[in-house]
Amino acid sequence: MGAMKLLAESAGVTFEQILEENAKSTMLKRMPSLAEVAEMAVLMASDRARCITAAAVNVTCGAYVD
């Protein structure tokens, strides 16, 4: 998040404003919560994910990840 804070400072806006603008560009129009990211991490570390191999799971609310 350091780069986003620097971007906000250089643009003369708050970090929260940058997050709000980024959220508008996602399919769900919001950013994932820390709990949602943690839930995916817990799932992937659990026995329930035993058949998932070499997968990248993006918890982004539909944001494009380059």
Legacy VTK file of the C-alpha trace (Angstrom):
# vtk DataFile Version 3.0
C-alpha trace
ASCII
DATASET POLYDATA
POINTS 66 float
0.000 0.000 0.000
2.986 2.302 0.208
2.873 3.127 -3.503
-0.798 4.065 -3.294
-0.132 6.384 -0.365
2.614 8.104 -2.356
0.267 8.369 -5.338
-2.375 9.978 -3.134
0.103 12.461 -1.690
1.429 13.435 -5.116
-2.129 13.876 -6.445
-3.166 15.952 -3.443
-5.910 13.560 -2.351
-6.362 11.184 0.551
-5.511 7.502 0.511
-9.211 6.766 1.070
-10.127 8.761 -2.049
-7.686 6.670 -4.103
-9.296 3.483 -2.733
-12.776 4.778 -3.573
-11.721 5.563 -7.154
-10.126 2.133 -7.527
-13.285 0.483 -6.189
-15.377 2.162 -8.888
-13.398 0.308 -11.553
-14.140 -3.173 -10.158
-17.053 -5.299 -11.330
-18.589 -5.278 -7.854
-17.865 -1.557 -7.349
-16.037 -2.205 -4.093
-12.752 -3.472 -2.741
-12.509 -6.808 -0.924
-12.425 -6.651 2.850
-9.515 -8.032 4.825
-11.893 -10.710 6.109
-12.728 -11.817 2.551
-9.053 -12.129 1.669
-8.365 -13.983 4.929
-11.268 -16.378 4.273
-9.772 -17.338 0.924
-6.342 -17.848 2.494
-7.865 -20.080 5.180
-9.796 -22.058 2.573
-6.697 -22.553 0.409
-4.700 -23.740 3.448
-7.422 -26.154 4.532
-8.068 -29.753 3.629
-11.133 -28.588 1.663
-8.745 -27.280 -1.004
-6.836 -30.561 -1.315
-7.732 -30.910 -5.022
-6.691 -27.372 -5.930
-3.174 -27.325 -7.325
-1.112 -24.553 -8.901
-4.027 -22.122 -8.913
-3.940 -18.371 -8.580
-7.043 -17.035 -6.872
-7.567 -13.302 -7.150
-9.746 -11.848 -4.399
-10.280 -8.523 -6.153
-14.065 -7.991 -6.473
-13.567 -8.185 -10.207
-10.701 -5.732 -10.566
-8.284 -6.460 -13.389
-4.987 -7.668 -11.968
-2.070 -7.153 -14.326
LINES 1 67
66 0 1 2 3 4 5 6 7 8 9 10 11 12 13 14 15 16 17 18 19 20 21 22 23 24 25 26 27 28 29 30 31 32 33 34 35 36 37 38 39 40 41 42 43 44 45 46 47 48 49 50 51 52 53 54 55 56 57 58 59 60 61 62 63 64 65
